[in-house]
């Protein structure tokens, strides 16, 4: 089966600019996650969707981050405006009926 | 609070040796999972151990869980150069949905 797809793989922007990341989960997976992974740290959950509804966005900086999952399939994560501390890898993961999460390759964001 | 802290932070061994990584956590859990992350890639699920299990095996992997000490260990036997990666433990508590809380990871280097 095809894995979790993410694009772009790399993005360099200046602070105060906006950026968007796209994720296509494994077909049939109802649960989708966005994580932020800062260099040298473990992934931190930003938001969790169940189909097209938000289950957990308690750690999402809502003043600058937003995410949507229209039609319960693809998802987009946006940052506007970006700050230097947003430099990180943004990982998308999806989950079916079991506990295991399947991760995409991530998008490496550099904010200058 | 940080849930899931691995030690050591870094481990360097020779091919053929065994590698042991430890993980401690703070609150009660439903299960604990180990993931591997190769440089610049997404995470790959390795093994899951439930809170009512004490030991689990999968190929060259052996995981133990001690809920009284809130700790787990991952043993990789007969290591190979291809095992070089970062290893993360992640805990799941069902009252927080299916949110995984990751530790900071152990960087394993297996020298040929």
Interface residues (C-beta under 8 A of the other chain):
Chain A: X4 X31 X40 X41 X42 X43 X44 X45 X48 X55 X56 X91 X93 X95 X99 X100 X101 X102 X103 X104 X105 X106 X108
Chain B: X4 X31 X33 X35 X40 X41 X42 X43 X44 X45 X48 X88 X90 X92 X96 X97 X98 X99 X100 X101 X102 X103 X104 X105
